[in-house]
Amino acid sequence: MAQVLEFKLPDLGEGLTEAEIVRWLVQVGDVVAVDQPVVEVETAKAMVDIPCPYGGVVTARFGEEGTELPVGAPLLTVAVGASASDGEAEGSGNVLVGYGTSEAPARRRRVRPATPTPPSANGAAAREAGAESVARPVGTAAGHGRAGHGRDMAPADEETRGDGPVPVISPLVRRLARENGLDLRELHGSGPDGLILRADVEYALRAAEVHGRSAQPTAEPQPRMAPAPTAAVPPAPAPVRSSAPAAGIRVPLKGVRGAVADKLSRSRREIPDATCWVDADATELMRARTAMNAAGGPKISLIALLARICAAALARFPELNSTVDMEAREVVQLDHVNLGFAAQTDRGLVVPVVRDAHARDAESLTAEFARLTEAARTGSLTPAELTGGTFTLNNYGVFGVDGSTPIINHPEAAMLGVGRIIPKPWVHEGELAVRQVVELSLTFDHRVCDGGTAGGFLRYVADCVEQPAVLLRTL
């Protein structure tokens, strides 16, 4: 006899808590094999194809394309063969981070789910109850189509949470509750399977505020004194408040855009950054690259040469290849250089990472930059290729600008910015000449070093740009 198994959105790693369904790769009724990709999702890091650890017939899908689901939410159900129903089915083992399939799911007691209650009715009942509890759907989750698929459901009046984690739609909701002293275990969420949404927390906080005001004792009335005769002063007009939302186009902060917003905001909150900059004559560097490419073999990119210079500079100034551990109150200097580089794509700004850049030559760096850039454009970068950087190289000169004060890519300690390289008047060997000039800027975490170290790093980079032969000392 077949058994219906539920496949949930697995932990995608790197602290990701939700993903958006981009494209379903299977339909209800399709036969799927073990480890067959069933859905394409977009996380804050990358596009990911998720394989199903079970083989069988798809009986249900949860969520339309464009829907954002939290980790642990159901993706689909699969009817597997008799061996699975006998408890002998094994998972594929080929799973994403944090999702194991080596054992068949535990059986649960089947009960008849209660009749679904419309969310609007739930909300009205909760308001009439005076915020003693927050509205939650009873029985099956609205819009998920679980009724009729044989999914085990716990009766609404028997739901308990014990000491396990409370399901919330995002970490921001958990933080909102924590900052306001609200115990999430006392709430019943209005999302699927009792998932606590931000609206649930805000409603509970407003209700608690109302109850808190009404519980205050009323002061004894005081005898009123006749006011002294004064000239009549017209009351100040009350400010006009409008609850209507501001007009304009609203763009959701989710996916890559949301991840960028969160990371840059955190960087600004936590890192005391400073920026220094210098103009450099890049004429000799450009000539050196031309000579390399004329000698035959794979073409060397300019960003590869700049990356090689960065690696050499970080070897001389390791303070800038570090991270800050505030809990231990330590600066952790890293023994490897994973070089991130900013790439603008149709999905937004991403920062792919070149692993062990310090151990690569110019040809290897050129090839890796090209591979990661193409993957960024097609949206096929993996979460591992977008994390773990120790220092970032930002070539904003491709946008036609000279300078910038970029925000550090948390939790790194510094970022080198490179502006456009253009002909400018320059004093060369005591005479005015037209040279290829570039502006270099370094934004650094002032906790890891002082201005002398930052200036020394930037000056060394500028010296290598002006005289590439300086790099021979480190080769």
N, C-alpha and C positions, 0 to 999 in steps of 0.2 A: 504494500500500500504506500502511495506517495505521501510525502510530508512537505508542507510549505515552510520554507526557511526564509528568514528575513535578512537581507544584506543592508547594513547601515553604512553611512558615510564614514570612512575610516579616518583616523588621525593622520593628517598629511604632513606632520612634522613641522619643525621650525616655528613652533608657537602659533600655527594657523588654527583658527577656531571656526571658520565657516568657508563655504565655497559656493559659487554660483553655477547652476546647471546651464551649460552652453548648448549642448546637443546630445540628445539621446541616440545611442547607437543600436538599440534594440527596441522592439515593439512588444506589447502584451501578446502572448501566444508564441513568440519566437523561442526556439530551442537554443540554449547557450551552453558552451563548453566551459570546463574549469579554466579559469584565468583568461577568459575572453573579455576584452574591453566592452563595457556596457554603457558607459556615459562619459562624456567629456565635460570637465568642470574647469572653472577659472577661479584660482585663488588670488590672494594678494601678491603672490610671487610669480605664478606661471600658469599655463594651461596644462592640465593633467588628464590623461585617459585612465579611468579607474577600472581594473579588472574585477570580475565577480569570482569569488572563491568557490562557488558551487556550480554544478552542472545540472541542467534540467530545463523546465519550461517556465518562462516568465509569466507570472500570474498578475502582477500589479506593478505600477511605477508610481513613485511618490514625488510630486513636484513637476511643474511645467518648465520648459526652457525659459531661462531668465529668473527663475526662483532661486533665492539664496537660502541655503540650508546650513544649520550648525553641525559640527562634528557629532556623530552619534545618532543623527536623524535617519529614519529609514530611507533607503534609495529605491529598493525594489524587493519583491518576494519571488522565490523560485520554488516550483514544485519539483522535488528530487525523487529518485527511485526508491524501491523498497529497502535497499541496503541502508539508506539514510534513515528511514523510519524505524529501522531496527536498532538504531544508535551506533551503526558501524561506519557511517560516512566520515571521511576525513577531509579536512581542508587542503588546499593546494600548497599552503606554506609560502606561496609567492604573493606576499601581501604588502601593503603600504605600512608606514610607521604606525605602530601602536594597535594594529588590527590583526588578531590571531585567528586562524581557521583550523588549527590542528585538532579541535574537538567539535563534535556536533553540538548545536545549541541545546541547552537544558530544556526538558519538557516543562510546560506550565499548564496549570489547570485551566480548562476552557470554561468560560462563563458567557452568558448572553450579554452583549454590550447594551448599555442603556440607550434610549432614544436620543439622538443628537439634539442639542438645544441651540437655537440660533445665537450667535455671539451677541446680537443686540439685546435679546431677552436676558442673557446672562448679565450683561452690563447693567440693565435696568434693575434686575434683582439685587445686584450688589449695591447699587446706589440706594435702594430702599432699605437695605440692611444696615446702612450707615457705616460702611467700610469695615465691618467686622471680618469680612473676607473679600478677596478680589475675585472678579468674575473668571470662571474657567469653563471650558466646554466639557460636557459629560459624555462619556462613551467614546465613540470614534471621533477622530480629528476632522474638522470641516475641511473639505477640499482635498483630502488625501485618499478618499475612496477605499478605506480599509474594510468597511463592512462588506461581507459577502466573499472575502478572500480567506476566511478561515484563520485569521490572525487572532492569537490569544489576547484577550483583553481582561484587565483587572476591573472589578466593579468599582464605580466611582466612590462609594462610601467605604471601601476597604483600602483606599490608596494610602500607603505610608511611605515615609522617606528614610526612616532610620538615621544612621550616621553617614550615609553616602552623600556624594555631591549633589547639590541642587541644580537642576538643568536650567540654564539661562541662555538667552539668545546671543549674548556677547559678553566679553569681559567688562565692557563699559557699563553694562547693566549691573553687574556684580559690584563694580566700584561705586556706582551711584548709591546702591543700597548700603554699602559699607560706610561711605562718607556721611550718610544721614542716620546711621545707627539702626537700620532696618534689618530685621532677621528674615532672610529669604525663606527659611523653613516654615514660616508662618503664612506664606503666600501660596496660592494656587494659581498658576499661570493660565492665561487665556490662549496660549499657543498650542500647537500639536503636542499631545501627551503631557499636558500641563506645563509646557515650556513657558518660563517666565519672560515676558517681554518688557521693554522699557515702559510702555504704557501702564503695565501692571504696577511697577514700582512707583511711578509718578502718581498714579491714582491712590495707592496706599499712603504715600507721603502727604498728599493733599488731605486725605481723610483724617490722618493722624493729627495734622495741623488744626483742622476744624474741631476735632474732639478735644485737643489740648486747650484751645481757646475757651470752649464752652465749659470746661471743667474748672476754670479759674473762679474763685469766690468773688462775689460782687461786693465792692467796698460800700460801707455805710454811707448813705446820702448825707451830705453836709448842708447846713443852712446857707441859703444864697444871700449874698450881700448886695445891696443896691449899688450899682456902679456909679462912680463919680461922673457928673455931667461933662461930656467932652463933645467935640465936634464930630459929626457923623463921618465915618470913614467907610467908603464903599468896599465891600469884600473883594479880595483878589479873585479873579476868575479861576475856576478849577481847571487844571490841565485836561486837555482832551486826550483820551486814550482810546485807541482802536485795537480791537482784538483781531482784525483782519490781517492775514499774512501779507508781507510786502509783495508788490507786484514784480514780475520778472520771471526769467527762466530759472528753474531749480534743477541743479545737476546733483544727483546722489553721490555722496562720498563713499564709494564702495569699490571693491576690486583693487586694481593697482592704484587708482586715484586716492582711495581711502587709505591704503597702506602708506602711500607717500605722505599724506597729510598727517597720519599718526606718527610716523617716524620723524618727520621734520619738526613737528611740534615737540616731541620728546627731546630731540636734540637741542632745541632752543631753551627748553625748560632746564635741562640738566647740565649742559656743557657751557662753561664760560669761554667763549671763543674770541679770538682776535685774528686780525688779518694784516699781513705785510706784503708788499709787492715791489717789483723791480722791472725795468725795461732791459731787454737783452738783445744783442745783435746776433741774429740766428743765421746770418749769411753763410758762415763756415759749416754749420750743421746741415743746411740745405745742400751745399756743395758736396759734403761727405756722403749724403744719401744718394745724390746723383751719381757719384763715382761708384758706390756700392752696386747700384742697379745696372750700371753700364758694364760691370765686370761679369755679368751673367748670373744665372741661377734665379731662384725666387726673388721677386721684388720685395724690398724692405719698406715697410710703412713708416711714416713719420711718428705715429703714436707708439710704435714699437721702440724706436730710438728714445723717445721721451720716457717710456717705461724702463728702459735699461738705465737711463740716467737716474730715475727715481730710486731704483733698486740700489744703485751705487751710493746715492745720497743717504738712504736709510741705513746702509751699513755703517756710515760715518756718524749718523745722528739717530741711533736706535730709539731715543725717547719718543720720536714721532711715529714709530711703528709699535704702538702700544694701545692699551685700553685701561680704563680706570675702574677699579673694584671699590666702590664707596663703602660697602658693608665691611670689608677688611681694611679700608682706608689704605689701599696700595695701588701703585701704578704697575701694571703687568707689561713688561717689555717682551715682545714676541720674537721667537727665533726663526720665523719664516715670513715671507712677504707674499700675501695673497692680495693681488692688486685689482681693485675694482675700477671700473671706468663707466662714466655716465653715458647712457645711450637713450636718445629720444626716439620713441616708437609711436605707432598709432594708438597703442593701449596706454601710453603715458611714459613717464620717466622710469627706466629700470637701470640697475647697476650690476651687470654681469661681473664675475670675479675670475681672474686669471690665477690659477693655483700655482704656488711656488715660482712666482715671477723672478725671484732672485737667482734661480737656478737655470733660467732659460736664456738662450742667445737671441739675437735679433730675428733670425729666421723663425725660430720656434714661437717667439712672441707675436710676430706678424701673422702666422698661421692661426694661432689661438684667438687673437683679436678678431680675425676675419670670421672664424667659426662662430664665436659667441655673438658677434654683431648680426650675422645672418639668422641665428636662432632667436635673437631678440626681435628682429623684424617679423619673423613668422610666428612669434608667440610660443615657440617650442622650448624655451629655456626651462630647465628643471629647478625646483626649489634649491637644490644643492649648488647649482651654478649661480644662484643669486644671493647666496649667504656666505658668511665666513671671511669677508674681506677684512684686511688689516690697515689698508691705506687706499685712498681713491685718487685717480687721475681724471680731471674734468677738462675736456677740450671744448670749451664754449666758443672758441674761435670759429667753429663751423657755423655759428649763428651770425657771424659777421660783426662781433663785438670785441672790444679790446680788453675789458676788465670785468671783474665780478667779485663779490664777496660771498661765496657759496656757503651753504649750511653743511656742517660736518655730517657725514653718514654714520650716525650712531650705531654701535658703540666705538667707532674708530676715534683716533685722536687728531687726524689732520687730513687735509685735502689740498692737492696742488692744482691750481687752475691755469690754463694756457689760453691766451687770447689769439686773435688772428695774427698771422705773419704777413706784414705788408711793407712795401718800400717807404722808408722815411729818411729825412735828413739826419745824419749821424756823424759825429766826429770820429774818424778812423785814421789812426797813425798820424794824428796831429792835423788832419785836414778834413774839411767838410765833404761828406760823400753821401750817396744814396745807398742805404743798406736795408736788408730784410730784418725788421725789428718786431719783436714780440713782447707782450707784457705778461709776466709770470706773477701769480699771487699764491700765497700760502695762508690758508685758514687753519688755525691750530687750537687745540684745547690747552688753555693756559694752566691747567692743573698739572700737565705732564712736563712742562718746561717753561722757561722764561723767554723773553724776546731774543736774547743772545743766541740760544740754540736754534730758534726758528729762523733768525736772520742768517746764521751760519749755514743752515740747510739750504735756504733759498739762494744764497750767494754761490754755494757750490753747484747747484743746479744751473744757475745762470752762467757760471764759468764753463761748465760742460757744453752748454748750448753755444757759447761764443767760441770755445776752443775744444772741439770734440776729442782732441788728443789727450785731454786731461783724463778721459775714461780709461786710457791704456794702463794707468796705474792699478785699476781694479779688475782687469781682464786676465 
